[in-house]
Amino acid sequence: MQKYILTGALFASTLATSFLAQADSANAASITYNFRRFDVPLLIDVAPSSFTVDGLTVDVSGNGVVTQTADGLGLARVLSVAPPEQVDGLALNGPDFLDFDFGSRFVNIVSATFRRVGTNVPIDEVGEVGNDDFSLAVDGNSVIEIADIPGGNGLDSGIGTFDFTPLLLPSGNVWRFSAPELDDDYTIASLTVTSEEIPTPAVLPGLIGMGVAFMRKRRGEAADA
């Protein structure tokens, strides 16, 4: 069973973006980014700065050099003693993080597949022996403080997919995955998202004005009839 701790910012950010919920999510097509690479020289390489699927581009960056292997994306940092192919919490200057920036497009994350997932011992923050964990922020707001990744094993070679759909997370432009604890490490193998052309707050006043003008016109036509 998936276990996670949501932050108070989740509720606030959901209210702040509640107008997005008016869109028909059933019409949004899912887009999956596969970050695994099997032709990597010397088993590890610097990852591309962006990935494009079905016309939707995501820029990937982090607090180090983003790396790519057959297991997906990780991070290499000077002051980290962790393997350079994983997102890791064991670093002298704070935990690793990866940012997935979709520019001006509002995106909802459907699921993420993690690899190199291990089992944490002793008891972790969730309250029992569990797997590697991740944290998630949307546009700078922390929405998942800590979540247990499914599929971990004692060999640090597990594969697990986390389903975000039950959480009703707000839409956003920049999604940040990080490793919340010292014993957390993983790679991000794939990301599935949905995206729609949804009016932003900046254009909503114009749309409202158009609607008011249309209603006035209809009333005028009715009065002349």
N, C-alpha and C positions, 0 to 999 in steps of 0.2 A: 504494500500500500504506500502511495506517495505521501510524504510528510513535508510540510512547509510552514514557515512563519511569515505571514504578510505584515507589512509595516503600515503605520497610520497614514502614510503618504498615499497608499493605494486608494483609500476611501476618498481623500481630498482630490487626488488627480482624476479619479473616476467622475466626481461631480463636475470638475472643471472642464471635462471633455465629454459631458453627457450628450451634447448635441450630435456627437458622432454616432451614437447608438441609433439615431433615426435612420441611418442607412440600412439598406437591406443586405445584411451580411451573407444571406444565402446566395446572392448573386456574385459574390466575390470569389474569384478563382484562386485556388491555392498555388503558390509558387515555392518550389523547393530548390535550395542552393546546396549543392554537394561540394564540400570543401576538401574531400579526400583527393590525394594525388599519388599515382602509382609510378610515375616516371621521374621521381625526385632523385637527383644525383646525390650520392653519399647519404641517402636515406632521409635527408632533411634539407630544406631550402627556404629562402625568403619567399613569403606568400605574395601574390599579386595584391595591389592596393585596392582593387575593386573586383566585383563579380557581377555579371549581368545575366539574368534569366527572364525570358519573355518581355524584354524591354524595361525591366525594373532593375536598376543598379543599386548595389549596396557597397559603400566604402568601408573597409575594415582597417582599424588601427588599434593601438593599445599603448600601454606605458612601457614599451620596449619594441623589439623587432618582432613583427608577426611572422611566425614560421608555419610551414606546411609540410605534412608528411602523409603517408598512406592512412594515418589515423585522423587526419583533419588539421585544424588550426591550433596553434599554441603560441607561446611567447618566449623570447630569449632576452634576458636582462643581465647587465653587468654584475649587479649585486645580488644575484639569485644563485643559490646552490642547487636549485631544482633543475631537472632535465629541460633543455631549451625547447622541447617540442610540446610542452604542456602548459596549460594555464594553472598556476600553482600559488598556494598561499604562503609558501616558504621562501621569503625574500627579506633582505635586511631593510629595504626601503618601502615596505608595504606589499600587499598581495597583488598578483597579476590581474589585469583586466583586459577584455577585448570589447571594442565599440563597433557596433554595426549601424552605420549611418545611411539612412534611406533618403537623405536630402529633404525636399519639400513634401515627399509622399508620406501620408499617414499609414502606418502598418500595424497590423495585429500579428503577434506570434502565435502560431498554431501549435508547433512542437519543435523540440530541439533534440538531436541525437548526439550523445556523448560517447566517447571511447576512452580507453585506458582508465576505466572506472574501478577503483579499489574499494575495499572494506576498511572502515576506520575502527580502530581499537586503541584506547579504551572508549568508553561511552562519550558520544559527541553531544553537541548542543541541542539536538532534537530530543534527546532524552533516552536514547537506547543505542546499542551498537548499530551502526548504519554504514552507508556507503559514502563516497566522496560527495561533497555538497557544492552548491553554487549559490551565488546571490545575483539579483537582477534589479537594474534600475532602468527607468524609462524617462528620457529627456531630463536626466539629472535627478529624478525623484526615485528613491528606493521603494520598490513595490514588493519584492521578495527578499527578506532579510537572510533567510537560509532555507534551502530546499535539498532534500535527499535525492540523489540521482539513482534511478533504479538500475539493476543489472550488475552491481559491483561484485567483485570476487577478491579472494586473498592474493591473487597473482597480479593485481593491478592491470588486468586485461579485459575487464568487463565492458559490455556495450549496453547502453540504456537510452530509451527515448522518453523524455518528459513531455506530457500533454498539458498545455497551458489553457485549453478551452474551458475547463470547469471554473477557472479563476476569474473569468471576465475582466481581464486586465485592460486598462485604457489603451487606446491607440497612441502611437508615438512615432517620432522620426529617428531617434537614436536609442538603441538598446545596448545596455552594458552588462556583460557577464563577468563575474569576478569569482575568486576563490576566497571564501570567508574565513577559513581556518588554516592553521599551519599544516595540517595533515591532508588538506584537500588538493587534488590535482587531477586534471582531465584534459581531453581535447574536445573541440567542437567539430563533429564530423558533418553535420548538415543542419539546416534551418528551414522550416516551412512557415511561410507567412501568407497573409491575405492583405490586399491593398485595394482601396477604392478611391476614385476621384471625389473627395468629400469637401464641401465648402469649409474653408478655414474661418476663424473669427473675424479676420480682416475683411472678408468679402461678404459676410452675413448681413451687415447693414445695407449694402447695395441690393442684395436679394430681397430683403424686407421692403426696401423702397420700391422695387419693381412690383412687388405684390400689392402694396398699397395703391400704386398708380393704376394697376390693372383693376382693382376693386372699384376705384373711383370711376373708371371708364365704364365698367359694367353698370354701375348705379346710374350714370348719366344716360346711358342707352336705354335703361329701363324707364327713366323719367320721361324721355322723349317719346316712348312708345304709346 
